[in-house]
Amino acid sequence: MSLEIGTDEDPQHFHDELGDHVGTRLNWLRAAVLGANDGIVSTAGVVMGVAGATDDSGAIVIAGIAALTAGALSMGAGEYVSVSTQRDSEKSILQLESKELQQMPQTEERELAAMYVDKGLSPETAEKVARELTEQDALRAHADIEFGIDPDNLTNPWHAAWASMLAFTVGALLPLLIVAFVPDTVRVLVTVLSVVAALALTGFASARIGYSPRLPAVVRNVSGGLLAMGVTYLIGMLAGTQLG
């Protein structure tokens, strides 16, 4: 995706490649990136914590599998519930707005015109715009300017749930496979280095998707992951020493 902007002589928009329904697409991509990031950090934290307590490869792998399974299901269920709540709210708002349009259409048209005046249009132009939009699709016009809702493109809880769950699983597989197949002597080092690389990649991807600076996102991602792994490893060492 190019972020270059053209000129009046050679027009080029940074958002040309995004297509329709940009908000929904970006939300879906963010859910996937965040899911992968959570999978990497949480599973790496669990296996590092267990590795700090014991050298038993079987126990570490079992802990990693449990973390992957529980985390993926939790992410999927959490996204489904939260996005379903958002969708229910959107549908309820549209129903209420539809009733208002039926019971007081003139008041609603004046309200629409006032909103366009607040956005900078002259009263005469705002009234004309409000009248034409009302005649074309009053509910869509009000939903857009009042609530930022597209009646034909409501949030989809299943898309968010699957995106988060699958992304979490993919992210969690990295530390799990490392602890399963890397020799004990270099397990911790290889896990840390691999997780750092993966977190840097997801940080870069999330920044690119959101058109934000890459370096701060990468630093935040990597720092948070290292902190999580370091704390859980130390707790695992202390627990292993006390309980062992």
RALIN-V873232 format. One record per pair of residues at least 12 apart in sequence whose C-alpha atoms are under 10 Angstrom apart, sorted by the first residue. I is the first residue (numbers start at 1). J is the second residue. Records with the same first field share a line. If there is no record, write none. Layout:
# RALIN-V873232
I->J, J
This chain:
# RALIN-V873232
1->14, 15, 16, 17, 18, 208, 209
2->14, 15, 16, 17
3->15, 16, 208, 211
14->211
21->150, 153
23->153, 155
24->153, 154, 155, 156, 159, 160
26->206, 209, 210
27->155, 160, 209, 210
28->155, 156, 159, 160, 161, 162, 163, 164
29->160, 163, 164, 205, 206, 209, 210
30->160, 163, 164, 205, 206, 207, 209, 210
31->75, 79, 159, 160, 161, 162, 163, 164, 165, 167, 168, 206
32->159, 160, 161, 162, 163, 164, 165, 166, 167, 168, 202, 206
33->163, 164, 167, 168, 171, 201, 202, 203, 204, 205, 206, 209
34->163, 164, 167, 168, 171, 202, 203, 205, 206
35->71, 72, 75, 76, 79, 160, 161, 163, 164, 165, 166, 167, 168, 169, 170, 171, 172, 202
36->72, 163, 164, 165, 166, 167, 168, 169, 170, 171, 172, 173, 198, 199, 202
37->164, 167, 168, 170, 171, 172, 195, 198, 199, 200, 201, 202, 203, 206, 221, 225
38->71, 72, 75, 164, 167, 168, 169, 171, 172, 199, 225
39->67, 68, 71, 72, 75, 164, 165, 166, 167, 168, 169, 170, 171, 172, 173, 174, 175
40->68, 167, 168, 169, 170, 171, 172, 173, 174, 175, 176, 194, 195, 196, 198, 199, 202, 225
41->168, 171, 172, 175, 195, 196, 198, 199, 221, 222, 224, 225, 226, 227, 228, 229
42->64, 67, 68, 71, 168, 171, 172, 175, 225, 228, 229, 232
43->63, 64, 65, 66, 67, 68, 69, 71, 168, 169, 171, 172, 173, 174, 175, 176, 229
44->64, 67, 68, 171, 172, 173, 174, 175, 176, 178, 179, 191, 192, 194, 195, 225, 226, 228, 229, 232, 233
45->64, 67, 175, 225, 226, 227, 228, 229, 230, 231, 232, 233
46->60, 63, 64, 65, 66, 67, 68, 175, 176, 228, 229, 232, 233, 236
47->59, 60, 61, 62, 63, 64, 65, 67, 175, 176, 178, 179, 188, 191, 229, 232, 233, 236
48->60, 63, 64, 175, 179, 187, 188, 191, 192, 228, 229, 230, 231, 232, 233, 234, 235, 236, 237
49->63, 228, 229, 230, 231, 232, 233, 234, 235, 236, 237, 238, 239, 240
50->62, 63, 64, 232, 233, 234, 235, 236, 237, 239, 240
51->63, 179, 184, 187, 188, 232, 233, 234, 236, 237, 240
52->188, 230, 232, 233, 234, 235, 236, 237, 238, 239, 240, 241
53->232, 233, 234, 235, 236, 237, 238, 239, 240, 241, 242, 243, 244
54->236, 237, 239, 240, 241, 244
55->184, 185
56->184
57->179, 180, 181, 182, 183, 184, 187
58->179, 180
60->176, 179, 180
61->175, 176, 177, 178, 179, 180, 181
62->176, 180
63->176
64->172, 173, 175, 176, 177, 179, 180
65->172, 173, 176, 177
67->169, 172, 176
68->165, 168, 169, 170, 171, 172, 173, 175, 176
69->165, 168, 169, 172
71->165, 168, 169, 172
72->161, 162, 164, 165, 166, 167, 168, 169, 170, 171, 172
73->161, 162, 164, 165, 166, 168, 169
74->161, 164, 165, 168
75->160, 161, 162, 163, 164, 165, 166, 167, 168, 169
76->157, 158, 159, 160, 161, 162, 163, 164, 165, 166, 167, 168
77->157, 158, 160, 161, 162, 164, 165
78->157, 160, 161, 164, 165
79->157, 158, 159, 160, 161, 162, 163, 164, 165
80->156, 157, 158, 159, 160, 161, 162, 164
81->157, 158, 160, 161
82->157, 160, 161
83->155, 156, 157, 158, 159, 160, 161
84->155, 156, 157, 158, 160, 161
85->155, 157
86->154, 155, 156, 157
87->154, 155, 156, 157
88->154, 155
90->143, 147, 148, 149, 150, 151, 154, 155
91->149, 151, 154
93->143, 147, 149
94->139, 140, 142, 143, 147, 149, 150, 151
95->139
97->138, 139, 140, 142, 143, 146
98->138, 139, 140, 142, 143
99->139
100->139
101->134, 138, 139, 142
105->134, 138
106->131, 134
108->130, 134, 138, 142
109->127, 129, 130, 131, 132, 133, 134, 135, 138, 141, 142
110->126, 127, 130, 131
111->127, 130, 142, 146
112->126, 127, 129, 130, 131, 133, 134, 138, 141, 142, 145, 146
113->125, 126, 127, 128, 129, 130, 131
114->126, 127, 130
115->130, 142, 145, 146
116->129, 130, 145
130->142
139->151
140->152
171->195, 198, 199, 202
172->195
174->191, 194, 195, 198
175->187, 188, 190, 191, 192, 194, 195, 198
176->191
177->191
178->190, 191, 192, 194, 195
179->191
188->233
191->229
192->225, 226, 229, 230
193->226
195->222, 225, 226, 229
196->218, 221, 222, 223, 225, 226
197->218, 222
198->221, 222
199->217, 218, 219, 220, 221, 222, 223, 224, 225, 226
200->214, 215, 217, 218, 219, 220, 221, 222, 223, 225
201->217, 218, 221, 222
202->217, 218, 221, 222
203->215, 216, 217, 218, 219, 220, 221, 222
204->216, 217, 218, 219, 221
205->217, 218
206->218, 221
